[in-house]
Amino acid sequence: MLFFSGNILVGKAINDLPPFTIAFFRLVVAFFVLLPVGFRGARKYKDMYWEYKKPFMIITLTGVTFFNTFIYGALQFTTSTNVSVLETVIPVMTVILSALFLKERLARLQWIGIILSLIGAVWVVMNGQVQKLTSMDWNIGDAIMIGAIVMWAVYSIYVKQYLHLFPTYGTLLVMTGISVVVLLPIVTVEWMVTGLPVFDTPNMVGLAYLGIFPSFIALGFYNRAVDLTSASQASVFLNFLPVVTMIGAYFWLGESITVMQITGAFAVICGVILTTQAGRNKQRLKKMDEQT
């Protein structure tokens, strides 16, 4: 979440670049960073990628190709606050899809934890003034963001089902390479419509950050977390995003932190602890029942 938190802020900061251009070049950066560490694994498992080509393509297109493309597209029209609020819906969407497709069943305490962390995340974003949700300027960018929510929820489900079959770095390399190929004709059309973008130093630094941290390190960590826990439990940590962003803005941008935001952060932490600890207890009891 520490590395993911910069995705919205950096994406907003360089949104003078078109959305597909941002998505394309962040993946180009990620591809070349991954190449030396992932090439051997990608080559060794090439037959497995082909055998599971359908779920593998769903994982690639939802989580790597289009999730962030939707976010950058949304940021062209709406505010980072709106995007942050809508991102808090991802854990709930993931829980619902996990129940439908993975037959994951959450205990009542876990549901309380998810709802508590959701409320806490929104509380942090809105600085305690949640009544302003109804007066926010919702627009086409927010509709685009709903597409991103669905993409990440589907991605989390398929990661839990299939990604353990493949090597970490090799898989990220292949997914990134496929995404670059898919986005190349789209970004070409974008340039024909909007003209060639200007890559100044801030844009280059921003793309480097997006390519290395959210696209490579954070994605690898998240995939591993889903494998070790569940799609539902891993996704609830996404509600830490506004909390981490708040702390980062305090240390690096000199922004103040209010009592309301601290209250919301505490609610997020409690909600995540409830969700994950209740999940561990449930798994422990299940194993004891199987042994007996």
Backbone as a ProteinNet text record, in pm:
[ID]
protein_1_A
[PRIMARY]
MLFFSGNILVGKAINDLPPFTIAFFRLVVAFFVLLPVGFRGARKYKDMYWEYKKPFMIITLTGVTFFNTFIYGALQFTTSTNVSVLETVIPVMTVILSALFLKERLARLQWIGIILSLIGAVWVVMNGQVQKLTSMDWNIGDAIMIGAIVMWAVYSIYVKQYLHLFPTYGTLLVMTGISVVVLLPIVTVEWMVTGLPVFDTPNMVGLAYLGIFPSFIALGFYNRAVDLTSASQASVFLNFLPVVTMIGAYFWLGESITVMQITGAFAVICGVILTTQAGRNKQRLKKMDEQT
[TERTIARY]
82.5	0	86.1	205.9	298.1	334.3	362.4	399.7	277.6	166.3	43.6	-8.1	18.6	-40.9	2.2	122	169.5	106.5	31.6	-24	-120.4	-214.2	-313.3	-247.7	-160.4	-98.1	-8.8	73.7	162.5	82.2	-19	-103.8	-174.2	-216.5	-281	-179.8	-57.4	45	90.7	87.6	134.5	18.5	-103.6	-218.6	-228.2	-120.3	-112	-76.6	-26.4	-8.3	-141	-173	-296.8	-294	-411.2	-416	-350.1	-371.2	-310.3	-158.7	-112.2	31.6	95.4	30.2	81.2	84.8	-26.7	-35.1	68.1	87.6	180.3	324.4	367.5	509.1	543.2	447.9	478	505.4	433.6	453.9	582.4	620.4	748.9	863	854.3	954.5	957.8	840.1	831.4	888.2	862.6	910.6	1063.3	1129.8	1276.2	1337.2	1266.8	1314.2	1302.2	1193.7	1167.9	1249	1292	1355.3	1471.3	1568.4	1680.8	1644.7	1541.2	1505.7	1394.6	1321.2	1206.6	1218.9	1322.6	1330.8	1342.7	1426.5	1447.8	1318.2	1246.8	1121.7	1015.1	1007.5	909.6	936.3	1062.3	1098.7	1070.4	1099.4	1080.4	933.5	844.4	702.2	617.6	679.3	602.5	490	510.3	403.6	286.7	315.5	209.6	125.7	191.2	116.9	19.2	64.7	-21.7	-135.2	-103.7	-205.3	-317.9	-283.1	-382.3	-401.1	-402.8	-401.8	-525.2	-641.6	-762.4	-759.2	-741.5	-733.9	-613	-502.2	-383.4	-408.3	-480.4	-511.7	-608.9	-702.2	-795.1	-718.1	-623.7	-539.6	-461.4	-403.3	-320.5	-401.5	-513.4	-591	-659	-706.6	-777.7	-681.9	-579.9	-493.7	-378.3	-325.2	-205	-235.3	-314.8	-337.3	-434.4	-553.4	-659.9	-697.7	-660.8	-697	-643.1	-512.4	-453.2	-488	-513.7	-557.5	-690.3	-781.3	-908	-885.2	-791.9	-764.5	-712.8	-615.8	-560.5	-664.3	-750.9	-860	-956.3	-986.6	-1076.5	-1017.1	-884	-818.6	-815.2	-843.2	-852.5	-977.6	-1078.9	-1208.5	-1248.5	-1196.1	-1240.2	-1122.3	-1149	-1044.8	-984.8	-865.1	-802.9	-884.4	-956.6	-1043.9	-1156.2	-1221.6	-1327.2	-1274.1	-1156.7	-1097	-1065.5	-1011.8	-979.1	-1104.1	-1211.9	-1338.5	-1388.1	-1386.2	-1436.4	-1348.2	-1218.5	-1128.9	-1163.9	-1226.1	-1262.3	-1371.6	-1435.9	-1540	-1478	-1350.5	-1286.6	-1292.8	-1257.7	-1266.7	-1406.2	-1509.2	-1646.8	-1681.2	-1644.9	-1669.4	-1596	-1471.6	-1392.5	-1455.3	-1504.6	-1570.3	-1692.9	-1772.5	-1894.3	-1859.3	-1760.6	-1720.9	-1655.4	-1579.5	-1518.2	-1625.1	-1731.6	-1841.5	-1911.3	-1925.7	-1996.5	-1913.4	-1784.4	-1703.3	-1604.2	-1554.8	-1459.9	-1524.2	-1653.6	-1728.1	-1664	-1596.2	-1541.3	-1655.5	-1654	-1756	-1688.6	-1733.3	-1673.5	-1756.2	-1685.1	-1753.3	-1813.6	-1908.1	-1974.6	-1872.5	-1771.8	-1670.1	-1588.9	-1566.3	-1493.3	-1574.3	-1704.6	-1790.6	-1788.2	-1789.3	-1781.8	-1650	-1542.2	-1411.1	-1404.8	-1461.8	-1461.8	-1540.5	-1658	-1741.1	-1673	-1609.6	-1540.2	-1423.8	-1346.9	-1234.6	-1282.5	-1395.3	-1454.8	-1494.3	-1565.1	-1606.7	-1484.6	-1384	-1263	-1189.4	-1180.2	-1110.6	-1182.2	-1314.3	-1391.7	-1378.2	-1374.6	-1361.7	-1228.9	-1121.1	-990.2	-993.7	-1046.8	-1051	-1132.4	-1245.4	-1336.8	-1308.3	-1200.9	-1163.9	-1281	-1354.6	-1465.5	-1595.4	-1592.9	-1713.5	-1782.3	-1828.5	-1885.5	-2016.9	-2080.3	-2204.7	-2181.6	-2056.4	-2024.7	-2022.1	-2032.1	-2034.9	-2148.3	-2260.5	-2377.5	-2362	-2273.7	-2256.5	-2130.5	-2060.1	-1939.1	-1974.4	-1881.2	-1903.5	-1874.3	-1972.5	-1956.2	-1971.2	-1887.1	-1889.7	-1847.7	-1819.2	-1785.3	-1660	-1569.7	-1449.7	-1481.5	-1584.6	-1624.5	-1685	-1755.1	-1808.1	-1694.3	-1589.1	-1471.2	-1405.4	-1405.1	-1343.6	-1417.1	-1546.3	-1621.7	-1567.2	-1527.8	-1464.4	-1336.6	-1257.8	-1134.9	-1165.3	-1271	-1310.9	-1342.1	-1420.2	-1456.3	-1331.6	-1243.4	-1120	-1037.4	-1015.7	-929.5	-994.9	-1123.8	-1193.1	-1181.6	-1205	-1191.4	-1046.8	-952.7	-810.4	-776.8	-824.5	-794.9	-849.8	-967.8	-1029.4	-944.5	-903	-825.8	-684.2	-626.7	-495.1	-498.2	-602.3	-614.7	-627.9	-696.8	-722.5	-603.5	-528.3	-433.4	-288.6	-263.8	-129.7	-24.6	-67.3	29.1	94.3	39.1	94.3	218.2	245.1	350.1	454.8	576.9	681.1	648.9	691.8	654	705.4	837.7	895.4	871.5	880	854	711.7	619	478.6	453.7	511.7	498.5	558.3	669.3	733.3	642.7	586.6	499.5	373	312.5	191.4	219.8	333.8	370.6	396.9	467.8	494.9	367.8	274.7	146.5	72.6	73.9	3.8	62.5	195	260	213.7	207.5	163.3	17.2	-68.2	-210.5	-230.5	-152.7	-172	-105	-8.9	64.5	-26.2	-115.9	-203.9	-299.7	-341.2	-433.5	-364.2	-239.2	-167	-128.1	-108.3	-79.7	-198.5	-318.3	-440.3	-455.8	-423.9	-432.6	-342.7	-220.6	-129	-178.4	-242.1	-296.7	-407.3	-481.1	-591.4	-542.3	-456.5	-414.4	-280.8	-206.7	-72.3	30.8	157.6	264.3	279.9	284.5	297.8	439.4	451.9	581.4	630.3	749.2	804.6	911.8	867.9	964	1014.8	1104	1166.5	1065	968.8	869.7	790.2	754	679.7	764.6	892.1	981	1000.3	1019.5	1036.7	909.3	793.9	666.7	645.2	676.3	661.4	757.7	878.2	974.5	921.6	865.1	806.7	694.7	602.4	487.8	532.6	638	684.5	754.8	826.1	905	825.1	756.2	695	554.1	452.3	320	316.7	385.4	373.6	454.9	561.7	652	650.5	700.1	716.4	582.2	495.2	366.5	280.6	280.1	198	247	379.5	434	397.8	406.1	368.7	220.1	137	-7.8	-42.9	16.1	-9.7	28.2	141.7	186.3	92.3	43	-49.3	-179.2	-231.1	-353	-329.7	-211.6	-178.9	-171.3	-117.5	-100.2	-228.3	-317.7	-441.5	-561	-632.9	-743.8	-765.1	-842.9	-870.7	-941.5	-1033	-1108.5	-1018.8	-935.6	-851.9	-743.9	-685.5	-581.1	-639.6	-758.1	-816.2	-856.7	-890	-932.1	-817.2	-692.7	-577.7	-574.5	-649.1	-655.1	-712.9	-788.5	-842.4	-734.5	-612.7	-499.9	-447.4	-487	-432.4	-449.4	-571.3	-582.5	-506.2	-489	-414.1	-266.2	-210.2	-69.6	-47.4	-141.6	-130.5	-131.6	-216.5	-223.8	-90.6	-31.7	95.8	206.9	208.2	308.9	298	175	153.8	200.6	190.8	235.8	388.2	459.6	605.4	671.7	615.6	684.2	623.8	498	434.6	401.5	425.9	402.2	255.9	167.5	25.3	-3.4	-105.3	-141.7	-232.6	-234	-322.8	-419.8	-547	-648.6	-687.9	-754.2	-805	-904.5	-985.3	-1082.6	-1012.7	-902.1	-828.5	-762.7	-711.6	-653.8	-761	-880.5	-993	-1025.8	-1030.1	-1057.5	-949.4	-822.7	-711	-719.7	-757.3	-773.3	-884.3	-992.7	-1102.4	-1056.7	-975.9	-923.2	-836.9	-746.5	-657.2	-736.9	-835.3	-918.8	-996	-1048.7	-1123.8	-1039.3	-917.6	-827.1	-788	-758.5	-722.8	-838.4	-959.6	-1076.2	-1091	-1075.5	-1094	-989.7	-863	-755.1	-746.4	-761.9	-752.7	-869.6	-989.1	-1105.6	-1088.2	-1025.4	-1000.3	-903.2	-798.1	-701	-765.9	-848.2	-917.1	-1009.5	-1077.9	-1167.8	-1091.8	-974.4	-893	-835.9	-797.8	-742.7	-847.3	-970	-1077.4	-1110.2	-1103	-1130.6	-1028.3	-899.6	-794.2	-809.4	-848.6	-869.9	-984	-1091.6	-1202.7	-1160.5	-1074.5	-1028.8	-941.6	-857.7	-769.2	-846	-953.7	-1031	-1126.1
-120.5	0	125.7	116.5	229.7	270.6	172.3	202.1	232.4	166.8	193.2	335.3	390	518.4	631.4	619.8	724.3	719.1	612.4	594.9	706.8	736.9	841	978.8	1005.1	1136.9	1166.8	1069.3	1089.4	1093.1	1004.4	1004	1136.8	1198.4	1330.2	1438.3	1425.8	1527.3	1533.8	1420.4	1418.3	1399.9	1441.5	1417.7	1514.1	1594.7	1666.1	1569.8	1451.3	1343.3	1269.6	1223.3	1147.5	1016.3	961.9	844.2	720	691.6	570.9	586.9	708.7	734.1	703.6	747.3	717.9	567.1	500.6	355.4	281.3	324.8	257.1	270	390.1	410.4	361.1	360	300	151.1	87.4	-55.3	-81	9.4	-2.2	1.6	95.4	104	-25.2	-73.2	-195.6	-314.9	-322.4	-434.7	-443	-329.8	-332	-352.6	-310.3	-337.1	-486.8	-547.1	-688.4	-783.8	-737.1	-825.4	-907.1	-847.5	-929.3	-1029.7	-1000.5	-1090.7	-1188.5	-1160.5	-1243.8	-1326.9	-1302.6	-1369.1	-1520.4	-1567.1	-1711.3	-1782.1	-1726.3	-1787.7	-1785.2	-1675.3	-1665.4	-1769.6	-1790.3	-1889.5	-2031.3	-2059.4	-2193	-2231.9	-2136.3	-2165.7	-2129.4	-2114.4	-2069.7	-2164.7	-2294.7	-2390.6	-2377.4	-2343.5	-2324.7	-2202.4	-2096.9	-1976.3	-2007.9	-2090.8	-2126.3	-2219.3	-2311.1	-2405	-2332.7	-2230.5	-2153	-2014.5	-2011.5	-1881.8	-1797.1	-1859.6	-1780	-1708.3	-1780.5	-1708	-1615.4	-1655.7	-1571.4	-1438.7	-1442.3	-1319.7	-1232.7	-1296.1	-1218.8	-1146.5	-1217	-1155.2	-1037.9	-1059.5	-956.8	-833.2	-854.4	-741.7	-662.3	-733.2	-662.9	-590.1	-659.1	-601	-518.6	-551.4	-485	-388	-431.4	-348.9	-234.6	-266.9	-167.3	-107.6	-170.8	-113.2	28.7	44.3	177.1	268.8	210.4	292.5	360.9	285.9	343.3	454	431.3	532.2	661.5	648.1	768.1	837.1	758.3	816.8	892.1	833.5	899.4	1030.7	1032.3	1151.7	1266.5	1236.9	1342.6	1427.9	1368.8	1435.8	1466.2	1388.3	1403.2	1428.2	1449	1481.7	1355	1370.9	1257.7	1217.8	1312.9	1280.8	1186.6	1218.8	1131.1	991.8	985.1	854.7	778.6	848.1	781.9	727	805.3	758.6	634	636.9	523.2	400.3	419.2	305.3	225.9	292.2	221.6	117.3	122.9	25.1	-107.6	-106	-226.7	-345.5	-330.7	-446.8	-507.4	-423	-474.4	-550	-492.2	-559.5	-693.3	-695.8	-819.2	-924.8	-883.6	-976.9	-1039.1	-957.9	-1007.3	-1107.1	-1073.1	-1163.3	-1290.3	-1276.9	-1395.2	-1491.7	-1436.1	-1520.4	-1590.4	-1520.1	-1577.2	-1681.3	-1652.9	-1736.9	-1826.8	-1783.1	-1865.3	-1933.7	-1904.5	-1961.8	-1927.4	-1812.4	-1766.9	-1718	-1761.2	-1719	-1644.2	-1523.1	-1442.1	-1450.5	-1450.4	-1447.6	-1309.1	-1302.6	-1174.7	-1068.6	-1110.6	-1016.9	-960.5	-1044.6	-996.8	-892	-914.9	-816.5	-683.8	-692.8	-570.7	-498.7	-577.1	-518.5	-449.7	-512.3	-453.7	-323.1	-324.4	-203.5	-93.2	-131	-32.9	30.8	-51.4	3.3	89.8	52.6	133.9	271.8	272.1	399.8	483	416.7	488.1	549.2	475.3	526.6	649	640.5	755.6	872.8	843.2	946.3	1021.8	947.3	1010.1	1100	1047.7	1123.3	1251	1239.9	1353.7	1439.1	1402.2	1476.7	1484	1374.8	1366	1427	1497	1564.5	1476.9	1360	1262	1310.6	1408.4	1461	1528.6	1564.3	1630.4	1533.5	1403.2	1304.6	1333.2	1375.3	1399.7	1525.3	1615.6	1740.8	1742	1629.1	1622.3	1629.5	1680.4	1699.4	1568.8	1479.2	1351.5	1373.4	1306.4	1326.6	1199.9	1211.6	1095.5	1024.8	1101.4	1040	938.7	964.7	871.3	744.1	758.1	639.8	554.1	620.9	547.2	473.3	536.3	476	349.7	342.6	221	103.3	130.8	27.3	-22.7	67.9	27.9	-60.1	-28.2	-107.2	-251.5	-265.7	-399.6	-474.5	-404.6	-466.8	-525.5	-447.2	-495.5	-607.6	-601.8	-709	-841.3	-836.1	-956.2	-1005.4	-913.6	-948.8	-1025.6	-975.9	-1039.9	-1182.2	-1201.7	-1334.4	-1432.6	-1392.6	-1481.9	-1503.1	-1402.1	-1418.4	-1530.2	-1531.6	-1634.2	-1773	-1783.4	-1913.3	-1967.8	-1881	-1930.3	-1883.1	-1771.1	-1714.6	-1796	-1880.8	-1964.5	-2067.5	-2085.9	-2183.2	-2131.8	-2001.3	-1940.4	-1871.9	-1850.8	-1779.7	-1630.7	-1567.9	-1428.6	-1332.4	-1324.5	-1223	-1254	-1381.4	-1419.1	-1386.2	-1408.6	-1380.5	-1231.2	-1150	-1004.7	-955.6	-1016.8	-978.4	-1008.3	-1128.4	-1166.5	-1080.2	-1058.2	-976.7	-833.5	-781.5	-646	-638	-738.9	-740.7	-748.4	-833.1	-843.6	-710.4	-646.8	-518.9	-410.5	-409.1	-311.7	-331.8	-458.1	-488.9	-448	-476.3	-441.9	-290.6	-217.3	-72.9	4	-57.1	14.3	72.4	-7.2	53	156.6	136.8	231.7	364.7	359.6	483.2	553.5	477	537.2	619.2	562.5	636.1	759.9	746.5	858.9	973.3	939.9	1043.5	1107.2	1027.9	1082.8	1184.2	1162.4	1250.7	1372.7	1348	1455.7	1518	1454.5	1501	1434.4	1443.8	1382.2	1455.5	1382.2	1447.3	1499.2	1589.4	1644.6	1572.3	1513.3	1440	1526.2	1612.8	1692.8	1612.8	1672.3	1599.4	1550.4	1633.1	1581.7	1463.1	1468.5	1356.7	1230.1	1244.8	1128.7	1066.4	1151.7	1102.3	1032.7	1093.8	1033.8	897.6	885.5	757.3	652.7	696.3	602.7	548.6	637.9	593.2	493.2	527.3	440.1	304.5	304.4	179.8	88.1	147	66.1	25.3	120.3	92.4	32.5	102.7	38.5	-79.2	-66.7	-168.2	-293	-282	-394.4	-439	-355.2	-396.5	-418	-316.7	-327.5	-439.7	-454.7	-559.8	-697.3	-716.7	-844.2	-874.8	-772.4	-790.4	-824.9	-754.9	-778.8	-921	-963.9	-1099.7	-1204	-1182.1	-1275.2	-1273	-1153.8	-1141.4	-1216.2	-1205.5	-1279	-1428.2	-1474.3	-1616.6	-1665.9	-1584	-1624.5	-1612.1	-1521.5	-1501.5	-1539.1	-1440.3	-1459.6	-1329.9	-1337.1	-1215.9	-1112.5	-1158.1	-1066.9	-999.4	-1080	-1024.8	-932.7	-968.8	-883.4	-751.1	-755.8	-634.8	-533.4	-581	-487.4	-394	-436.1	-350.1	-228.4	-232.8	-116.5	5.2	-18.1	95.6	168.8	113.1	184.8	294.4	290.1	384.9	531.1	575.8	716.2	747.4	646.5	667.8	690.1	603.8	616.7	746.9	781.1	905.5	1025.7	1020.9	1128.3	1144.5	1031.9	1037.1	1088.2	1041.6	1087.9	1236.6	1286.5	1429.8	1511.4	1454.5	1523.9	1539	1430	1432.4	1500	1478.6	1526.7	1654	1679.5	1798.1	1903.1	1870.5	1967.3	1989.9	1897.4	1912.7	1870.3	1930	1898.3	1776.4	1711.4	1597.9	1637.9	1620.8	1662.2	1547	1580.9	1479.6	1388.2	1445	1366.2	1260.2	1298.4	1203	1094.4	1131.8	1032.2	933.4	984.3	898	799.2	849.1	762.2	657.7	698.8	604.9	494.6	530.7	432.2	332.7	382.4	294	197.4	246.5	159.5	49.3	87.1	-10.6	-116.4	-72.6	-167.7	-259.2	-201.8	-282	-387.9	-350.6	-447.2	-556.4	-519.3	-620	-716.9	-665	-752	-849.7	-798.7	-882.7	-992.5	-955.2	-1052.8	-1151	-1102.8	-1191.5	-1289.5	-1239.9	-1329	-1432.4	-1390.4	-1484.3	-1593.8	-1555.8	-1655.6	-1753.1	-1701.3	-1789	-1887	-1836.7	-1922.4	-2033.2	-1998.3	-2098.9	-2199.3	-2152.2	-2241.1	-2342.4	-2296.2	-2386.5	-2487.6	-2440.2	-2530.7	-2642.4	-2608.2	-2708.5	-2807.1	-2756.4	-2845.5	-2942.6	-2896.7	-2984	-3091.2	-3050.9	-3148.6	-3254.6	-3213.5	-3309.2	-3407.5	-3357.8	-3446.1	-3533
0	0	0	60.1	60.8	-81.4	-166.2	-305.1	-391.4	-363.5	-439	-414.7	-295.2	-257.7	-350	-406.9	-496.7	-634.3	-663.9	-798.1	-835.7	-745.1	-772.9	-774.6	-674.5	-664.8	-784.7	-821.7	-936.9	-1065.7	-1075.5	-1194.9	-1214.4	-1103.9	-1111.4	-1146.8	-1092.6	-1114.3	-1260.5	-1330.2	-1469.5	-1567.2	-1526.1	-1612.6	-1729.6	-1750.4	-1876.7	-1989.1	-1950.6	-2047	-2063.3	-2184.9	-2205.4	-2126.7	-2089.8	-2001.3	-2058.6	-2187.5	-2244.5	-2255.7	-2273.7	-2278.9	-2143.9	-2035.6	-1901.5	-1877.8	-1907.9	-1886.6	-1969.6	-2093.7	-2184.9	-2136.5	-2105.2	-2071.5	-1931.5	-1839.9	-1710.3	-1727.2	-1820.5	-1845.2	-1923.4	-2010.9	-2080.2	-1978.7	-1883.9	-1777.8	-1697.1	-1655.4	-1576.3	-1652.3	-1782.5	-1863.5	-1860.8	-1881.4	-1885.8	-1747.4	-1641.7	-1506.4	-1473.9	-1522	-1494	-1581.2	-1695.7	-1794.7	-1737.8	-1668.6	-1620.5	-1511.1	-1431.1	-1320.8	-1358.1	-1465.4	-1498.8	-1624.6	-1706	-1836.1	-1821.8	-1731.2	-1715.7	-1675.3	-1577.9	-1533.4	-1642.1	-1716.4	-1824.9	-1932.2	-1964.1	-2066.2	-2017.2	-1892.4	-1837.4	-1832.5	-1805.2	-1786.5	-1907.3	-2023.9	-2141.5	-2177.1	-2158	-2188.3	-2090.8	-1965.3	-1865.9	-1899.5	-1946.2	-1985	-2097.7	-2190	-2303	-2258.9	-2167.4	-2119.3	-2046.2	-1970.4	-1894.5	-1956.5	-2088.8	-2158.5	-2128.5	-2114.2	-2090.5	-1955.5	-1841.6	-1713.5	-1706.1	-1770.6	-1767.5	-1839.5	-1950.3	-2022.6	-1943.5	-1871.2	-1787.6	-1677.4	-1612.3	-1510	-1567.8	-1685	-1748.6	-1785.4	-1853	-1904.1	-1792.1	-1688.6	-1581.5	-1487.9	-1438.6	-1336.4	-1386.1	-1504.3	-1552.9	-1666.8	-1763.7	-1882.4	-1856.8	-1803	-1803.6	-1668.3	-1556.4	-1426.6	-1411.7	-1426.6	-1411.7	-1528.1	-1645.1	-1758.1	-1724.9	-1661.1	-1617.4	-1513.6	-1420.2	-1317.6	-1380.6	-1472.2	-1535.3	-1622.5	-1684.7	-1761.6	-1671.4	-1554.7	-1459.4	-1409.5	-1384.8	-1332.6	-1432.3	-1560.2	-1659.5	-1637.3	-1572.1	-1558.8	-1415.1	-1319.9	-1182.7	-1091.1	-963.5	-867.3	-805.7	-748.7	-679.6	-556.8	-496.9	-383	-426	-536.8	-588.3	-615.6	-678.9	-710.9	-583	-482.6	-355.5	-287.5	-289.1	-229.2	-300.7	-434.1	-510.9	-495.2	-474.6	-455.1	-330.1	-231.8	-109.3	-133.1	-249.3	-282.5	-326.1	-367.1	-421.4	-325.5	-195.9	-107.4	-100.4	-94	-86.9	-214.8	-329.2	-457.1	-463.1	-413.5	-413.8	-324.2	-208.7	-117	-183.3	-249.4	-315.3	-424.9	-509.1	-617.3	-562.3	-452	-390	-338.6	-283	-235	-350.7	-463.6	-578.2	-652.7	-673.9	-762.3	-688.9	-572.6	-498.4	-378.7	-356.7	-243.5	-109.5	-103.2	23.4	112.4	234.5	328.9	444	467.9	572.3	699.9	812	941.5	963.4	1057.1	1084.5	1127.6	1205.6	1251.9	1135.4	1033.4	915.7	839.1	827.7	761.9	838.1	969.9	1051.8	1025.6	1015.3	988.6	853.3	751.6	617.3	614.6	675.7	678.6	759	871.2	954.4	878.7	808.4	732.2	616.5	555.6	448.3	500.8	614.1	673.6	712.1	770.1	811.2	694.3	581.8	463.7	407.6	397	348	445.1	574.6	677	661.2	631.1	610.5	488.1	376.2	250.6	266.4	334.9	348.8	472.7	547	667.9	766.2	775.5	870	822.1	710.7	660.6	555.9	600.1	508.4	447.4	510.1	453.6	318.9	291	164.9	46.5	74.3	-34.3	-131.9	-79	-164.3	-249.3	-206.4	-280.9	-366.7	-373.1	-454.9	-602.5	-680.3	-823.2	-897.3	-902.7	-971.9	-1122.7	-1202.4	-1347.5	-1420.3	-1548.8	-1631.7	-1581.2	-1517.7	-1462.1	-1354.4	-1276.3	-1170.6	-1229.5	-1342.2	-1411.4	-1465.1	-1515.7	-1562.8	-1446.8	-1329.5	-1211.6	-1169.2	-1193.5	-1162.3	-1243.3	-1368	-1449.3	-1384.7	-1325.9	-1257	-1136.5	-1064	-947.1	-986.5	-1092.8	-1139.9	-1186.9	-1258.6	-1309	-1195.2	-1089.1	-980.9	-901.5	-884.7	-813	-890.4	-1021.4	-1104.6	-1102.5	-1110.5	-1106	-978	-863.8	-735.9	-730.6	-786.7	-787.8	-867.8	-985.6	-1072.5	-1020.6	-955.1	-894.8	-791.1	-707.5	-604.6	-666.1	-778	-839.5	-917.7	-985.3	-1084.7	-1069.1	-1005.2	-1014.5	-940.1	-846.1	-775	-865.9	-984	-1079	-1150.8	-1140.5	-1221.2	-1133.3	-1187.9	-1113	-1102.5	-995.7	-968.8	-1074.5	-1090.6	-1178.5	-1325.7	-1361	-1499.7	-1540.4	-1448.3	-1477.5	-1493.2	-1403.6	-1415.7	-1547.7	-1587.8	-1714.6	-1833	-1836.3	-1947.9	-1950.2	-1833.4	-1827.3	-1873.6	-1832.3	-1871.3	-2021.1	-2076.7	-2220	-2303.1	-2260.7	-2331.6	-2326.4	-2210.6	-2193.8	-2283.3	-2297.2	-2385.6	-2528.9	-2572.2	-2709.5	-2729.4	-2629.4	-2640	-2646.6	-2566.5	-2557.7	-2671.8	-2741	-2845.8	-2954.2	-3015.8	-3117.7	-3059.2	-2933.6	-2870.4	-2846	-2797.1	-2769.8	-2899.9	-3006.9	-3137.3	-3185.9	-3172	-3208.6	-3120.3	-2990.9	-2898.8	-2944	-2988.2	-3035	-3165	-3250.5	-3375.1	-3346.3	-3236.8	-3200.8	-3122.4	-3021.6	-2931	-2967.1	-3056.2	-3087.6	-2997.9	-3035.7	-2957.1	-2824.4	-2713.5	-2582.6	-2559.4	-2463.6	-2425.7	-2300.8	-2309.9	-2195.7	-2129.5	-2037.3	-1963.1	-1843.1	-1765.8	-1654	-1550	-1504.1	-1407.4	-1461.4	-1589.9	-1648.4	-1652.7	-1686.7	-1693.6	-1555.4	-1454.7	-1317.3	-1270.2	-1301.6	-1263.7	-1327.5	-1455.9	-1526	-1469.9	-1432.9	-1373.4	-1240.8	-1158.2	-1031.7	-1055.9	-1147.3	-1174.3	-1228.9	-1308.1	-1367.9	-1269.8	-1172.6	-1079.9	-956.4	-895.2	-765	-774.3	-827.1	-835.7	-933.3	-1048	-1153.4	-1126.6	-1048.8	-1026.9	-880.5	-791	-652	-583.3	-589.9	-519.4	-575.8	-708.5	-769.8	-729	-723.9	-679.7	-535.5	-449.3	-308.7	-295.2	-370.8	-360.4	-405.2	-516	-565.4	-461.8	-395.5	-292.7	-172	-137.5	-24.3	-50.8	-173.9	-210.1	-197.7	-240.2	-234.5	-90	0.2	139.3	221.4	181.9	258.9	171.8	124.5	32.3	-42.3	-149.1	-226.1	-139.6	-53.9	32.3	135.5	204.3	310.5	255.8	142	83.8	34.7	-24.9	-82.3	24.4	145.4	250.4	288.5	263.2	291.5	198.9	88.5	-0.7	69.6	177.4	251.8	331.6	333.4	390.9	297.6	169.7	72.6	114.6	149.1	191	318.7	406.2	530	498.8	413.8	375.7	299.4	210.4	134.7	229	330.9	430.3	503.4	543.8	617.2	526.3	401.1	306	279.4	267	243.8	364	483.6	604.7	606.2	574.2	582.9	462.9	343	223	163.3	190.8	133.7	239	366.5	472.5	503.9	459.8	488.9	633.2	691.7	829.9	835.3	950.4	976	1086.3	1060.7	1157.6	1249.3	1357.2	1450.7	1379.7	1290.5	1215	1130.4	1067.2	983.9	1068	1185	1275.6	1321.2	1348.5	1387	1275.1	1151.7	1038	1018.9	1035.5	1021.6	1126.4	1249.3	1356	1320.6	1261.6	1220	1111.6	1016.4	910.9	971.2	1060.8	1124.1	1200.4	1277.8	1353.2	1259.3	1151.8	1055.5	988.5	949.2	885.7	983.6	1108.5	1209.7	1232.3	1244	1261.3	1145.6	1023.6	904.9	896.4	916.9	898.8	1014.5	1138.4	1253.2	1257.2	1226.2	1221.9	1112	1001.5	892	932.3	1007.3	1053.8	1151.4	1241.4	1336.7	1265.6	1161.2	1085.8	1014.6	956.1	886.9	986	1104.7	1206.3	1252.6	1275.6	1315.5	1206.2	1080.6	967.8	961.5	982.7	980.1	1095	1213.6	1327.7	1300.4	1236.2	1202.3	1102.7	1005.4	906.2	969.7	1067.3	1133.9	1219.9	1284.3	1370.6	1289.5
[MASK]
++++++++++++++++++++++++++++++++++++++++++++++++++++++++++++++++++++++++++++++++++++++++++++++++++++++++++++++++++++++++++++++++++++++++++++++++++++++++++++++++++++++++++++++++++++++++++++++++++++++++++++++++++++++++++++++++++++++++++++++++++++++++++++++++++++++++++++++++++++++++++++++++++++

